[in-house]
Amino acid sequence: MMIPTEPIGSIPRPPALMAAFAADGMPAEAREAAYRDAVRDTVRAMEATGSPVITDGEQGKYPSFWSYCLDGAANTVPEGFDIPYAAGHSRRLPRLTRGPFRYQRYADSYLRVAQGYARAAAVKQAIISPSALSMLYPADPLPDYARDQFIDDLLAEHDTEIRRCLDAGAASVQVDFVEGRLAMQLDPSGELLNSFIDLNNMVLGRYGAAERARLGVHTCPGSSYRAHGPAFDYADLLPSLFELEAGNFYIALAGEAEPERVLKIVGQYVKPHQRVFIGVTAPSAAAVETPELVRDRVLRAARFIRPEQLGTTDDCGFAPCSSDHSASRAGAFAKIRARVEGTALAAAILNGGAR
């Protein structure tokens, strides 16, 4: 029995790409060259860790994983929904000013670039959820563009993005659902969370069992900025989370204060056809986990989750926003290597080997 292991997505960007993002008036050709160089180096470095599944490191997602698909949209303005972070600052989503809602870029464009550089590893693709993008619509209805029409357009665009990634050969498509824990902060009753679940299932429910086996959902409290989640209990999120019609769930755990309690909840609610990738490395922590620590975290999880339903991942992406400087590239790859090696150590023990 092998235990699958996958990254979440983002890797800190190299200085040349950060400079390209920050520069005003840089020619498009120079920015594209910096982007492709960053993807090539990221793919090769991630493959060198031994990871059987890799990403492009989200090198080209600008300005962030929240809104990459809207970069350059003429019908949005920056002053949208305010997302609070535990450190006291906030980030804003764009706000839609008129219809129709359309993606400016689908994530398969990133996937295809990474596939061109990958030598052996499979490439997965992370995308943003419709529930996150639903927050783009303003509180006051837009003239001539009702919210119901916006939702129809949003779901159609999300469906298109998933199908394009699957058709391009993505090993898996991961829907980023960090707003799940944010929903509990905004509405502790759970009504908002359930509306998010229902909205996402309006797309996920369109896929058959074979396709859902390649679809996953990621939840975490945020990476380097330590967003909204830590003040809110996983017990308020997890029962609803597993109602999402996906085959894989990527759940931040390494940074949790009570991981065994969380694992008990996961074991109680995960369905037989679902796989749980538990976080065994914490991108927000500077110290690099050892393979032995990862091994022990996997073995602990196997006490609560059937090993055949178990996988490993990182808690979050290492640099979800294009301006992130909080983590180093070298540290990110070291943590990924530890995850890969530690997962293999645990699998060997679960297969009957000595500890």
WORAFEN-V305177 format. One record per residue. N is the residue number from 0. SS is DSSP state (~ for helix, > for strand, _ for the rest). BURIAL is b if it has 9 or more other C-alpha atoms within 8 Angstrom, else e. D_LAST is the distance of its C-alpha to the last C-alpha in whole Angstrom. Layout:
n = (N,N)
ss = (SS,SS)
burial = (BURIAL,BURIAL)
d_last = (D_LAST,D_LAST)
This chain:
n = (0,1,2,3,4,5,6,7,8,9,10,11,12,13,14,15,16,17,18,19,20,21,22,23,24,25,26,27,28,29,30,31,32,33,34,35,36,37,38,39,40,41,42,43,44,45,46,47,48,49,50,51,52,53,54,55,56,57,58,59,60,61,62,63,64,65,66,67,68,69,70,71,72,73,74,75,76,77,78,79,80,81,82,83,84,85,86,87,88,89,90,91,92,93,94,95,96,97,98,99,100,101,102,103,104,105,106,107,108,109,110,111,112,113,114,115,116,117,118,119,120,121,122,123,124,125,126,127,128,129,130,131,132,133,134,135,136,137,138,139,140,141,142,143,144,145,146,147,148,149,150,151,152,153,154,155,156,157,158,159,160,161,162,163,164,165,166,167,168,169,170,171,172,173,174,175,176,177,178,179,180,181,182,183,184,185,186,187,188,189,190,191,192,193,194,195,196,197,198,199,200,201,202,203,204,205,206,207,208,209,210,211,212,213,214,215,216,217,218,219,220,221,222,223,224,225,226,227,228,229,230,231,232,233,234,235,236,237,238,239,240,241,242,243,244,245,246,247,248,249,250,251,252,253,254,255,256,257,258,259,260,261,262,263,264,265,266,267,268,269,270,271,272,273,274,275,276,277,278,279,280,281,282,283,284,285,286,287,288,289,290,291,292,293,294,295,296,297,298,299,300,301,302,303,304,305,306,307,308,309,310,311,312,313,314,315,316,317,318,319,320,321,322,323,324,325,326,327,328,329,330,331,332,333,334,335,336,337,338,339,340,341,342,343,344,345,346,347,348,349,350,351,352,353,354)
ss = (_,_,_,>,>,_,_,_,_,_,_,_,_,_,~,~,~,~,~,~,~,~,_,_,_,_,_,~,~,~,~,~,~,~,~,~,~,~,~,~,~,~,~,~,~,~,~,~,_,_,_,_,>,>,_,_,_,_,_,_,_,_,_,>,_,_,_,~,~,~,_,_,_,_,_,>,>,_,_,_,_,>,>,>,>,_,_,_,_,>,>,>,_,_,>,>,_,_,_,_,_,_,_,_,_,_,_,~,~,~,~,~,~,~,~,~,~,_,_,_,_,>,>,_,>,>,>,>,_,~,~,~,~,~,~,~,_,_,_,_,_,>,_,_,>,_,~,~,~,~,~,~,~,~,~,~,~,~,~,~,~,~,~,~,~,~,~,_,_,_,_,_,>,>,>,>,_,_,~,~,~,~,~,~,~,~,_,_,_,_,~,~,~,~,~,~,~,~,~,~,~,~,~,~,_,_,_,_,~,~,~,~,_,_,>,>,>,>,>,_,_,_,_,_,_,_,>,~,~,~,~,_,_,~,~,~,_,~,~,~,~,_,_,_,_,_,_,>,>,>,>,_,_,_,_,_,_,_,~,~,~,~,~,~,~,~,~,~,~,_,_,_,_,_,>,>,>,>,>,>,>,_,_,_,_,_,_,_,_,_,~,~,~,~,~,~,~,~,~,~,~,_,_,_,_,_,~,~,~,>,>,>,>,>,_,_,_,_,_,_,>,_,_,_,_,_,_,_,~,~,~,~,~,~,~,~,~,~,~,~,~,~,~,~,~,~,~,~,~,~,_,_,_,_,_)
burial = (e,e,b,e,b,b,b,b,b,b,b,b,b,e,e,e,b,b,e,b,e,e,e,e,e,e,e,e,e,b,b,e,e,b,b,b,e,b,b,b,e,b,b,b,b,b,b,e,b,e,b,b,b,b,b,b,b,b,b,e,b,b,b,b,b,e,b,b,b,b,b,e,e,e,e,b,b,e,e,b,b,e,e,b,b,b,e,e,e,e,e,b,b,b,b,b,b,b,b,e,b,e,e,b,b,b,b,b,e,b,b,b,b,b,e,e,b,b,e,e,b,b,b,b,b,b,b,b,b,b,b,b,b,b,b,b,b,b,e,e,b,b,e,e,b,b,b,e,e,b,b,e,b,b,b,e,b,b,b,e,b,b,e,b,b,b,e,b,e,b,b,b,b,b,b,b,b,b,b,b,b,b,b,b,b,e,b,e,e,b,e,b,b,b,e,b,b,e,b,b,b,b,b,b,e,e,e,e,e,e,e,b,b,b,b,b,b,b,b,b,b,b,b,b,b,b,b,b,b,e,e,b,e,e,e,b,b,b,b,b,e,b,e,b,b,b,b,b,b,b,b,b,b,b,e,e,e,e,b,e,e,b,b,b,b,b,b,e,b,b,e,e,e,b,b,b,b,b,b,b,b,b,b,b,e,e,e,b,b,e,b,e,b,b,b,b,b,b,b,b,b,b,e,b,b,e,e,e,b,b,b,b,b,b,b,b,b,b,b,b,b,b,e,b,e,e,b,e,b,e,b,b,b,b,b,b,b,b,b,b,b,b,b,b,b,b,b,b,b,b,e,e,e,e,e)
d_last = (16,16,16,19,20,23,25,28,31,32,32,34,37,38,41,44,43,43,47,48,47,49,52,55,57,54,55,53,53,51,49,48,47,45,43,42,41,39,37,37,35,33,32,31,29,27,27,26,23,21,22,23,26,28,31,34,33,36,38,41,41,44,45,41,39,42,45,44,46,49,50,53,54,58,58,55,56,53,54,52,50,48,44,43,41,39,40,44,45,45,45,48,48,51,53,55,59,60,59,58,54,53,50,51,48,45,41,41,43,40,38,40,40,37,37,39,37,34,33,30,28,29,31,31,34,34,38,39,40,44,43,43,46,48,48,50,53,56,56,60,61,62,65,65,61,60,56,56,57,55,52,53,53,50,48,50,48,45,45,46,44,41,43,43,40,39,42,40,37,35,31,31,34,33,35,35,36,35,39,37,36,40,41,40,42,45,45,43,45,43,46,45,41,42,45,43,40,44,45,42,42,45,44,40,42,44,41,40,36,36,37,35,31,32,33,31,32,31,31,30,32,33,32,33,36,34,37,38,35,33,36,36,33,31,32,35,34,31,33,36,34,32,36,36,36,34,31,28,28,26,26,25,23,21,25,25,26,24,22,21,25,25,22,24,27,25,24,27,30,28,30,28,29,28,25,23,22,21,21,18,20,24,27,29,27,27,24,22,18,15,13,10,13,13,10,10,13,13,10,13,16,15,16,19,20,19,16,19,21,19,19,19,22,23,25,28,30,30,34,36,39,41,42,39,38,35,32,32,31,29,27,27,25,23,21,22,20,17,17,17,14,12,13,12,8,8,10,8,6,9,11,9,7,4,0)
